[in-house]
Amino acid sequence: MSYPLAKLPPLDLVRGFVAVGRRMSITLAAQDLHVTQSAVSRQIRALEAHLGVPLLVRGFRSVSFTSEGAQLFRMADAWLGQLGDLTEQLRAPERRTPVTVTTTIGVASLWLLPRLGDFQAAHPQIDVRVAADNRVIDIDRESVDIAIRYSLRDTVPDGAVWLFGESVVPVAHPSLRARALDARELQRHVLLEFDDPTRPWLQWSEWLNARGLGRVRPKGMLRFNQYDQIVHAALAGHGIALGRLALIAPMLADRRLAAVDGQPADATEHAYWLVRNARRSTPDAEIVTRWLVRQAATTAQLLTADSGR
């Protein structure tokens, strides 16, 4: 038997609590709700009284969740997000709800965006929203339909779909005529460095140390904090990059970039995974999912062909 509706807390109280939880501030929540700070405080206290447990720990100009408050927020925030989406659709039925896909900035720029034109041509009735973010965002809380994760196998949730693996190889614009990288060749070239110590397998120091070249000084080093910037610098002929084959395979195929001669690709333990939001299962999201899986299969085929050369 379901819980009696008459005993559920009023929606206004839950809404006030979620507003505070999203901002972790009663003052900012009051601004979001266009009410006074004291009104929000009363809502929180009324909700606590209704439930019989404290939900917030109030400090000097700060609030934090109790364990019960954190549990309620996770459930109520996701539910109110879904209610908001439905409300928007009902108020404006002619307005299409986009399918939101999130991934890292590099994957969005180099892999996803170049392919979206073909998707739009094939499915003009479906809108897609790309949310590029290097954070691993909460897809429930931020109303995301699909996430493309770049991670190890044991860090993705159950049900995640493997898209393709990750291999890295030095690449450069063909005009540089870069040859196999030994000490003399390194002194002729600028290296394009991904300035992210959390991903050492994408940095030159690890690649060079593995080949006994850690003490060799290249001609120069250009550092970038976003991976797509490195690829654009390589396309402009500014130096040699550690190319992530899954993201640059089309550029190698049409010879905008060339693998540096004699350097085999290094496989990493990281891979690309597709994660669905089970709470946002719609026909449009299913179409986008199937399309992404097909695009990934094409990418995997390109990588297999490259490894066989």
C-alpha positions, 0 to 999 in steps of 0.5 A: 500500500502506498504512503497516504498522500495526506501525510506527505510534506507540502510541495512548497516546503520541499521546494524551499529545501531543495533550493537551499540544497542546490545553493547551500545558502538560505540567502541565495535560495531566497533570491532564487525563489523570490521570497525573503530569507526568513520565509525560506528559514520557516519553510525548512523548519516546518519541513523538519517539524513535519518529518521529525528529523533535522535536515540542516546543520546551521553554522555561521553564514553556512549550512550543511546537510545532516545524513537525513537531509542529504538523503532527502535532497538526492531524491527530492532534487532529482524529482523536482528536476523531472517535474520541472522538465514536464512542466515546461513541456506542458506549458509549451508543447510546441517547444521540443525538449533537447537530448542532452549529451555530456562529455569532456571538452576534448571529446566534444570538440574533436569527436562529437561535434564534427559528427553532429551535422550528419545526425541533424541531417538524418534526424531534423526532428530531434534537438541535441544539447552538448554539455561539455565539461571536464568534471564528472557531473551528476547526470540526474541532478543536472538533467543529462540524458547521455554521458560519454565518460573517459575512464577506467572500466572499474569506475563506470556504473553498471550498464555502461556501454564500451565505445572504443579504447584509447591509444596514443601516438606522436603526430604532427603536421606533414610539413614538419617531416618529423621522423622517429623521435630520437635524441637528435630529432627531439632537438629539432622539434617543439613538443605540444604538452597537455598541462594536466598532471592527473593524466600522465599517460597523455604527457610527454614526460612519461612517454620520453622516460619510457624510451630512455629520453627523459633527459633530452631537451626538445627544441621547445615546449608549448603547454595547453590546458585543454586537449583540443587546443593541442590538436589545433596547434598540431594542425597549425604546424606548431609542433609534435603532439601526443595524438589520441587516435580515437579523437584524431583518426579522421585527421590521419585518414585525410592526412591533415596530421601524420603519425611520426614515422617509426613510433607505434601507438601506446594503448592505455587502460582508459576507454570511452563509455556511454552512460544512460540516465535511466530516469530520462529514457525517451524515444529521442534519447534512444535514437541518439544513443543508437547513433552514438554507438554506431559512430563509435563502431566506425571509430573502432574500425578505424583504430583497428585498421590503423593498428594493422598497418 
